[in-house]
Amino acid sequence: ASKSKIVTKIIQIVKYQSPEGGFVKYDISRRRWHEVSDHLAREKVGQAFRDILHLKYPSSTKAKQRMRQTQQEEAAIKMANVILGGKHYELSSMVDNLNSKV
């Protein structure tokens, strides 16, 4: 079955099992719950699937966080290489030299 059909079926099941609610959202100003549109319900069900299956879908929140973390780490390594240039080898030999004298 297609993803769209699965999402539609989940929404139908939830609405059938919750005839007075279905998918709801709390309205802080009115201090009450109200049913959301099918469009918003579809978005939320789809996002829940992406988050659960985050290893398969690059559009999930967790996958995006993991991708940003990797990009930040790679940028930090590149920046360190640019700042140090070839000096990191000199620094390493100086540390080795000092350690051998101690």
N, C-alpha and C positions, 0 to 999 in steps of 0.2 A: 504494500500500500504506500501511496505517496505521503510525504511529510504533512502536506496540507490536509489530506483526508484523516490522518491520525490526530492532528490538532483539532479538527472539526469534531471528530468522534469524542475526544476528551471533553470538549466544551459541552456537547450534547449530554454526556453522562453526568457531568457535574450539575448542569441545569436541571436534569431529570431528578437527580437525587437531592437537590436543594431547591424545591419549587418556590421558596420564598426568598432566595438569595442568588445562588449561582456564584458568579464572580463579583465580589463586593470590594468597596474601598471606603475607608473612614473619612468623613468630611469633618475636619476639626472645627470649622466655624459653626456648623450646624449641630455638631456633637451627635452624629448618627451615621449609620452605614447606608450606602446606596449601591445599587447594582450598576456595574460598568457596562459599556458597550461591548458588542461582540468583537469589534476591532481591537479594543484594548485587551480583552480576554485572550484573543489570538496572539497578540504581541507577548503577553506575559507567559503563556504556555510555551510559545516558541523559545523565549529566552530561558525558561526553566530547562528545556531540553538541551539547548546549547551549553548551559552551565553544567548540566549533568554529564554531557558527552564532550566536555571541553577538550579532550585529547584529539577528537575527530574533527571538531569545527573551529577553524581559526577566528570565527566571529564571536566566540563566547567571551564573557568577561574575564574568566580565568586565563584563557589563552592569550588575550590581549595584555593582561598583566604580566604573564610569563614572557611574552615577546618584548615588552617595554623593559623589563629587568635585564634580559639578555642584551638588548641594544645599549642600555646604559653601561653594562659591564664592558662591552666591546668598545664603546666610546672612551671609557676610562682607560682601558689598555692602550688604545691608539694615542690618547692624549699623553699618557706617561711616556710612550715611545717617542713622541714628538718633542716633549720637554727634555727628556734625557738624551735623545738622539743616540749617538754611539757612546755616550758617557756612562751608560749603565754597566758596560764592560769594565771601564776604568774603575768605577766605584766598587764593583765586585772584586777586582784584583787588589784594590786598596784594603778592603775588608779582609781578604784572605791574607794579605801581607801583614796586617796588624795582628790577626789571630795567630800567625806563625811566630811572631815575636813575643807573644804573651805566654 
